[in-house]
Amino acid sequence: MKSKLKKITILMIIMIFVGCGKKEPKKIVESKFAFGTMINMVAYSTDEKGTKKSMELAFEELNRIDNKYNTHKEGSIIYKVNNKPGEWIKIDEEGLYLINGVKKINELSGGKYDITITPLMKLWGFFEDDKEVKVPSKKELEDAVSKVNFNNIEIKDNMIRLKTSENTIDTGSFLKGYAIHKAKEILEKNGVESAYISAISSIETVNTKPNNEMWKIGLQNPANPTDLYHVVKLNDKSMGVSGDYQTFVEIEGKKYHHLLDKSSGYPIRDRKMVVVIGEDGFETDMYSTAFFSMPIKDVIDYVNKTNDLEVMIIDKDMKEIYSNGFQKYMVK
């Protein structure tokens, strides 16, 4: 009898130790400024110290990319290209990957997605805070439109240049998405199994939250951005959002947003928001911008032929147009 009692007691002690050793994942939140905006990271882990170190490495990767390529970072490769038109600048494999990715979307959009749109952006005052903003004249718009030309970017081997000084490269529509995707890869490489990265209009997720709970992201109402419009659930996906409410100038009480039609020079008026879900933040960032200017039918037809993209378009009348699989990501 004593022997049996001893065995039971030992078993109970083992069970207690096992129970005490099980940790619940802790929510870890870090935020830092990069790309002119606040980047937020959320992770769940039982290893708080190790996860914080992994998040720090991910932020270092964001800063590396920001400093290396950002149009507005003095000393970056793109800054040098923009400020030395006609001169060949050396570019590495990563830079070539970025430019080739941009070229692919430029061709897909029939040239509507164009990273040399700087003359129009400057004309509307998006790059100069102290500039007195006014609605450009027809002549000013025609002149700026004539300077927007993707073919001004020339690549030869591992060298890049702008042929003329007529326009410059703007990295705003793709670099942030690329950077947060690389940050996601850093987290995964360092063993983080549950995480979320937000750069406002660009989102990346690593798997799900604990207990297989999907990440839930709220979308702003483009008609009233202070209101919640829809909630989207993601599992190991990326999301890019472009909206007419995100960046704008106000002239005589009227708002003019930054998503410009490169053929007319005016802000695009037939839609209010585009949301793209995919596998890679670099691509979803570019797609959301490109899809804002492409014919809606062309966008839906293209996305429905792919295996890894979904899109929702909100038109000027707040009508929702979806690709075949988008609604499965929406919280009912």
N, C-alpha and C positions, 0 to 999 in steps of 0.2 A: 504493500500500500504506500509506504514511504517513497519507494522508487518511482511509482506512478505519479505521485504528487510532485516530485522533483522535476520529472519530465514536463509536466503540464506547466509548472512555474517557469521553467526555462523557455518553453515555447511562447508563453505570454510575454516574457521579457524581449525575445527576438521580435515579436510582432509590434511591440511598443517602439523599439528602436527603428524598425522599418517605417512605421507610421510617422515618427518624428523626423526621419530623414527625407521625407518627400516634401519638396518645396513647390509652392505655387509660383508661376511666372510673375514677375514684377513689371509694371509699366514704367518705361524709362523714356523721358522726353528731353530732347535737345533742340535748340534753335540757334541759327547763326545767319548773318547777312552775307549774301553773295548774289551776283547778277542783278544788282539793284533792287533786290527784294529779300524778304525773310524766308529762309529755307527751314522747314520743320521736319524733324525726324521723331518717330515714335517706334519703340521696339518693346517686345515682351520677352523676358528671359529670367532664368533662375540664377544666371551669372551676371550680376549687375556691373561689377568691375570690368569684366572682359567685354561685355556688350558696350559699355561706355567707351572703351578703348577702340572698339570696332567702329563706333559711330564717329569718333574723332578722326579715324583714318578715312572714313567716307567723306567727312567735311573737308579734309585735306585734299582729297581727290577733286571735290567741287572747286576748291580754290585754285588748284593746279590748272584745271581746264579754263576757269574764268580768266586767270592771269595770262594763259597761253594764247587764247583765241578771241576773247571778247573785243568787239569793235571799239569799245570805249576805254579799254585798258591800254594806256600808253606803254609801248614796248612789246605788246602782243604781236603775234605773227600777222593777224588781220589788220591791226593798227598800222604796221609797217607797210603792208600791201596798199592800204588806203592812202597813206601819206607819201608813197613813192611810186606814183603811176608811171608805167613804162619800164620800171626796174624789176628784174627778176628777183624774187625772194625765195629762199630755200624753205621747203615744207616737208615734214616727215610723213610716215605712213598713216598716222592718225589724222593729220590734216587732210591728206588726200582722201581718206575714208569719208571725212565730213563733207568735203566739196563734192565728191562723187555721189554721196547720198542726196545732197541738195540738188544736184543736176538731175538725178532720177525723178525727183518730185517736180522739178521745173518742167521736164519733158512730159510727165504724166498730165500736168495741168494745162498743157498747151502754151506754156510760157507765162501763165497768170501768176504762178508763185515765183517771185523774182526777188532775190536777196540784194539786188542793186537798186532797190526802190528808194534809196536815200534822198535823191533830189526832191521827190514828192513829200517825203516825211519832213524834210527841212522846210519846204515851202509852207506846209501847214503848221509849222512851229513845234513839232514833236521832239526835236533835239535841242531846242534852245529855250530855256525857261524864261529868260529875260526879254525874249523877242515879243514885240507887239503883234499879236495874232490878228489876221484879217482873212476873210474869204478871198482866195486868190482870184485874179482876173483870168479870163479865158486865155489870154496870151501867155500869162505866167504858167498856167496849167499845161498848155500845149508845149511850152519850152521844157518844162520839167519832165513831162511824159516822154518827150523825144530823147531824153538822156537815160531813161531806164532801159537797160539792155544787158541781159545776162551774158551775152556773147562778148562783153567787154572783159570778162574773166577768162584768162588764158592759162592753161596748164601744159607744161612740157617736162616730161620725166618727173623729177622731184622739185620742180620750180613752179612758182605761181606769180602772176602779175595782173594788174589792170592795164589794158592797152592804152587807155586815155584817162584823163582826169575828170571825165564827164560825170561819173558816178562812183560810188564806193560800196563796199560790201557791208551789209547789216546782219549781224549774227543773232539778232533778237528773236527770230522765229524758229530757231533750231538748237542753239547751243545749250540752253537751259535744260531742254529735254534730254539731250545727249549726256549732259553732266549728271543728272539725277539717275539716269540708267547706269552709268559707270559707278555711281555711288552705291546703287543697289548691288552691283556685282561685288563691290568691296565688302559689303555686309555679308553677302552669301559666302564669299571666300573665307571669311573669318568666323563662320559658324552661326551667324544670326539667322534664325529660322522663322521669325515673325516680325515684320517691320513695315513701316509706311513712311514715304518721303513725299513731302508736298512743297512745290515751288509755286503755289497759288494756282496757276493755269496748267501746270504739269505735275502729274501724280505717278508715283511708282509704288507697288506693293510687293512684299516678300511673303509668299504663301498667305495664310489666313491669320487671324488673331487666335489666341488659345481657345481650346475646345471647338476648333474648326469653325469659329465664327467669322463671317466675311467682314472685310473692311467696308465701312459705310461712309460714302463721301456725299456731302450735300452740294447741290448745284444752285447757284444764285438764279433768281428770277431775272431774266434780261429786261423785263419791263419795269421791274422794281428791285434792284440788286440787294436791297436790305432784307428782302423776303427769301425764304427757302422755296425752291421750285420743284426739284425732284431729289431723291436720294438714290445713288447708284452703289451697288455692292460689287466688290472686286476681290479676286483671289489670284495673287501672283500675276496681276495684269498692270499695264500702264494706261494712263488716260491723258489726253490733251484736250484743252478747252479754249476756244476762241470766241469772244463775244464783243458786241458793239458797245457794251457798258464798261469794259475793262480799262481802256486808255482812250482819252478823248481831250479835245480842246473845246472851250466854250466861247462862242463869238456872238455877241448881242443876244445872249440868252438861249442860243441854240447849240446843241452838242454835235461835234463832228469827230467821229471815232477814227482810230488809226489803221483800220483794215481797208486799204485803199484799192480802188480799181485802177490798174496801171494803164488802161486804155483811155479812161476819161479823166483820171486824176482825183476824182471825188470818192468819198467813203462809199462802200458798198451798201446799198439800202434794201436789198430784197431778202435779207435774212438777219437774224439777231444773235444767233448762237449756233456753234457747231461743237459737238462732243464726239471724240474718237476714242475707242477702246481697242488696245492691241497688246503686242508682246514687248514693244521696245519704245521707251519714252522719246528717243531721238526721232523715230518715225511718226509717232502719234502727235508730237509737237508740230512737225512740218505738215502732216496731213490736215490737222485742224485749221491751219492757216490756208493751205491750198484749197481745201474743200469749201472754204468761205467764199471763194471767188469763182469756183467752177460751177457750171450748170448743175442744178440739183439732181436731175435725172441721171446725168453722167456720173455723179458721185455715188448715187445709190446702186447703179448698175455695176460700177467698178467694185465697190465694197462687197456686194453680193457674190461676186466671182472669186473673192479671196477666202482663205480659211482662217485668217488670224486678225481680221478687222471687223469692227462694228461702228456704226455712226448714227447719231441723232442730229437732225437739223431743225432749228426753230426758225420759221420764215418771218417776214415782216409783220404778218398778221397773227403771230404766235401759234401758227399751226405746226404740229410736230410731224416730221417725216423720218421714218426709221429704216435702217437696213434690216434684213430678215431676222437677225439674232440679237438686236440691241435690247429689246424689252426684257429679255431674260436676266439682264443685269439690274433692272429697276426694282426697287423695293415697293411692293404693292401697298 
